[in-house]
Amino acid sequence: MSKYFLISAALAALIFAGCGDGRPSRVKASGQVLLNGEPLTFKGDGFIQVVPTDNRPAFGKINPSDGTFTLTTFENGDGVVTGEHPVTVLVNALGPGGQSINLLPKEYADVSTSGIKIVIDKPTDSLKIELEGKLRAAPDSSNALKGDASGF
């Protein structure tokens, strides 16, 4: 074998060994949002956001029938980077004049006031995000676009 073939093969092996998506390592993570100890159920759209200090946030759409979610950082269901991270939770519904109305206590929508932190150290399907407080009722969406949503 020629010396050049061996060098080329070694370089190719190094290149392929180092190939990846160039993104931070992530672990799959899913769980459930609880409100006052019960699964969060609502009418509208709900999202959870996990915000690492020096990496891209992970998001999950909350299932309105049981509060479950799966976290995504770059691609659907790819998870979240490991570490201890603050969390925000937002549940919105269509309100008067088509405006988005937050149905949860407002502190949960901001990473600096939510008070929620999770530790991700391995793949998990049993994260529990526990919230306290009152969930506002979603306005009647048929009236919301007309600017009339009773109770708001």
C-alpha positions as CSV (number, residue, x, y, z in Angstrom):
1,M,0.0,0.0,0.0
2,S,1.2,3.4,-0.7
3,K,2.0,6.0,2.0
4,Y,-0.5,8.4,0.4
5,F,-3.3,5.9,0.5
6,L,-2.7,5.3,4.3
7,I,-2.6,9.0,5.0
8,S,-5.8,9.6,3.0
9,A,-7.6,6.7,4.8
10,A,-6.5,8.1,8.2
11,L,-7.7,11.6,7.3
12,A,-11.0,10.2,6.1
13,A,-11.5,8.3,9.3
14,L,-10.8,11.4,11.4
15,I,-13.2,13.5,9.4
16,F,-16.0,10.9,9.6
17,A,-15.3,10.3,13.3
18,G,-15.8,14.0,14.0
19,C,-18.9,14.4,11.9
20,G,-22.0,15.4,13.8
21,D,-24.7,18.0,13.4
22,G,-22.4,20.6,15.1
23,R,-25.1,21.2,17.7
24,P,-24.9,20.7,21.4
25,S,-25.5,17.2,22.8
26,R,-29.2,16.7,23.7
27,V,-31.2,14.1,25.6
28,K,-34.9,13.2,24.9
29,A,-37.2,14.7,27.5
30,S,-40.9,14.7,28.0
31,G,-43.4,15.0,30.8
32,Q,-46.5,16.6,32.1
33,V,-47.5,20.0,33.4
34,L,-49.6,19.9,36.6
35,L,-51.7,22.8,38.0
36,N,-52.5,22.5,41.7
37,G,-51.5,18.8,41.6
38,E,-53.8,17.9,38.7
39,P,-52.9,17.5,34.9
40,L,-53.2,20.9,33.2
41,T,-56.2,20.9,30.9
42,F,-57.3,24.0,29.0
43,K,-58.8,25.4,25.8
44,G,-56.3,27.2,23.6
45,D,-52.6,26.8,23.0
46,G,-50.0,25.9,25.6
47,F,-46.2,25.8,25.4
48,I,-43.4,25.0,27.8
49,Q,-39.9,26.5,27.3
50,V,-36.7,25.3,28.9
51,V,-34.0,28.0,28.8
52,P,-30.4,26.8,29.2
53,T,-28.0,29.7,30.2
54,D,-25.7,29.3,27.2
55,N,-27.5,27.2,24.7
56,R,-30.6,27.3,22.5
57,P,-33.9,26.9,24.4
58,A,-36.1,23.8,24.1
59,F,-39.8,24.1,23.5
60,G,-42.7,21.7,23.9
61,K,-46.4,22.1,22.8
62,I,-48.6,21.2,25.8
63,N,-51.4,18.7,25.0
64,P,-54.5,20.6,26.2
65,S,-56.3,17.4,27.2
66,D,-53.7,16.0,29.7
67,G,-50.8,18.5,30.0
68,T,-48.2,16.3,28.4
69,F,-45.3,17.6,26.3
70,T,-42.2,16.5,24.5
71,L,-39.2,18.9,24.3
72,T,-37.6,20.0,21.0
73,T,-34.4,22.1,20.6
74,F,-33.7,21.8,16.9
75,E,-35.7,19.0,15.4
76,N,-39.0,17.6,16.5
77,G,-38.6,15.6,19.7
78,D,-34.8,15.8,19.8
79,G,-34.8,16.9,23.5
80,V,-32.9,19.4,25.5
81,V,-29.2,20.0,26.6
82,T,-28.3,18.6,30.0
83,G,-28.0,20.8,33.1
84,E,-30.2,22.8,35.5
85,H,-32.5,25.1,33.5
86,P,-35.3,27.6,34.3
87,V,-38.7,27.0,32.7
88,T,-41.6,29.1,31.5
89,V,-45.1,27.9,30.8
90,L,-47.6,29.8,28.7
91,V,-51.3,29.0,27.9
92,N,-53.0,31.3,25.5
93,A,-56.5,31.7,24.1
94,L,-58.1,34.1,21.7
95,G,-59.5,37.0,23.5
96,P,-61.3,40.3,22.7
97,G,-60.5,41.7,19.3
98,G,-58.5,38.6,18.5
99,Q,-55.9,39.4,21.1
100,S,-54.0,36.6,22.7
101,I,-54.9,36.2,26.4
102,N,-52.6,34.4,28.9
103,L,-54.7,32.0,31.0
104,L,-52.1,31.2,33.6
105,P,-50.8,33.5,36.4
106,K,-48.4,35.9,34.6
107,E,-45.3,35.0,36.5
108,Y,-45.1,31.6,34.7
109,A,-44.6,33.3,31.3
110,D,-41.3,34.9,32.2
111,V,-38.0,33.0,33.0
112,S,-37.1,35.6,35.6
113,T,-40.3,35.2,37.6
114,S,-41.5,31.6,37.0
115,G,-39.5,30.1,39.9
116,I,-39.4,26.8,38.1
117,K,-36.1,25.0,37.5
118,I,-35.6,21.5,36.2
119,V,-32.5,19.3,36.2
120,I,-31.9,17.2,33.0
121,D,-29.1,14.7,33.5
122,K,-30.3,11.8,31.4
123,P,-33.2,11.0,29.0
124,T,-36.6,11.1,30.7
125,D,-40.3,10.8,30.0
126,S,-41.4,11.7,33.5
127,L,-40.6,15.4,34.0
128,K,-43.2,17.1,36.2
129,I,-43.7,20.8,36.0
130,E,-45.8,21.9,38.9
131,L,-47.7,25.1,38.9
132,E,-50.0,26.7,41.5
133,G,-52.8,29.2,41.0
134,K,-55.9,29.7,39.0
135,L,-56.4,29.0,35.3
136,R,-58.6,31.7,33.7
137,A,-61.4,30.4,31.6
138,A,-60.9,30.8,27.9
139,P,-63.2,33.3,26.4
140,D,-65.9,32.2,23.9
141,S,-63.9,32.2,20.7
142,S,-66.9,32.8,18.5
143,N,-67.3,36.2,20.1
144,A,-63.6,37.0,20.5
145,L,-63.0,38.1,17.0
146,K,-66.0,40.4,17.1
147,G,-64.3,42.1,20.1
148,D,-66.8,40.7,22.6
149,A,-65.5,38.0,24.9
150,S,-67.5,37.9,28.1
151,G,-65.5,38.1,31.3
152,F,-62.6,39.9,29.7
